[in-house]
Amino acid sequence: MNPSVKVDEPILQAGLILLPQHTSNDYQLNPYVPVTKQTPPTFLLQAEDDPVDPVQNSLVYYMALKEAGVPVEMHLYAHGGHAFGLRHSKFPITEWPDLVERWLRTIRISPE
């Protein structure tokens, strides 16, 4: 999630495109980012050593989703950098696709 970065172009993370204006520097979600109880269930994943997107962006979005009653799961990893995707690495973040599958089953979006 990337709601408060200072760059001037859209960011793609976790399947969502967010503009830099999506959060403010005081960790408030921008009012133009619609988060309602109709927002789809969301899985957030972030590496704390991401040099592009501060983890605070994901935290702001997570809190907004929780407040709206949206099913959300968040995983923070110490290492993984930016744009780690599906590539295999020595870090635990490599296992995130399995976590998504399990989570989708627990919220009954994916079959058992």
JOWO-V584118 format. One record per residue. RES is the residue in one letter. PHI is phi in radians with two decimals (* if undefined). OMEGA is omega in whole degrees, -180 to 180 (* if undefined). Layout:
res;phi;omega
RES;PHI;OMEGA
RES;PHI;OMEGA
This chain:
res;phi;omega
M;*;-173
N;-2.43;-173
P;-1.54;-177
S;-2.39;179
V;-1.35;-175
K;-1.79;-180
V;-1.41;-175
D;-1.83;180
E;-2.25;-180
P;-1.07;180
I;-2.07;175
L;-1.89;177
Q;-2.63;178
A;0.94;176
G;1.40;180
L;-2.09;174
I;-1.77;-180
L;-2.22;178
L;-1.55;-178
P;-1.02;-177
Q;-1.40;-173
H;-1.27;169
T;-2.40;177
S;-1.77;180
N;-1.21;178
D;-1.67;174
Y;1.11;174
Q;-1.94;177
L;-1.21;177
N;-1.05;-179
P;-1.11;178
Y;-1.50;174
V;-1.67;-176
P;-1.29;173
V;-2.21;179
T;-2.32;178
K;-1.15;176
Q;-1.52;177
T;-1.08;-178
P;-1.07;173
P;-0.89;-171
T;-2.30;175
F;-1.91;-180
L;-1.87;-177
L;-2.48;-179
Q;-2.65;171
A;-1.66;-179
E;-1.19;178
D;-1.66;176
D;-1.16;-178
P;-1.38;-177
V;-1.79;-174
D;-1.99;179
P;-1.14;-179
V;-1.06;179
Q;-1.02;178
N;-1.07;179
S;-1.17;180
L;-1.11;179
V;-1.08;-179
Y;-1.14;178
Y;-1.00;-179
M;-1.10;178
A;-1.13;178
L;-1.11;179
K;-1.05;-179
E;-1.07;180
A;-1.47;-179
G;1.39;180
V;-1.50;174
P;-1.07;-177
V;-2.54;173
E;-2.31;-178
M;-2.26;177
H;-2.26;176
L;-1.95;180
Y;-2.13;180
A;-1.13;-175
H;-2.29;178
G;2.81;178
G;1.22;-179
H;-1.85;175
A;1.02;-178
F;-1.26;175
G;0.91;-177
L;-1.76;-178
R;-1.14;180
H;-1.38;177
S;-2.47;179
K;-1.43;-175
F;-1.62;180
P;-1.02;-179
I;-1.03;179
T;-0.98;-176
E;-1.46;-174
W;-1.04;179
P;-1.03;177
D;-1.13;179
L;-1.12;178
V;-1.07;-180
E;-1.02;179
R;-1.08;-180
W;-1.09;179
L;-1.08;175
R;-1.21;-177
T;-1.18;178
I;-1.72;174
R;1.09;174
I;-1.66;179
S;-2.00;179
P;-1.16;179
E;-1.07;*
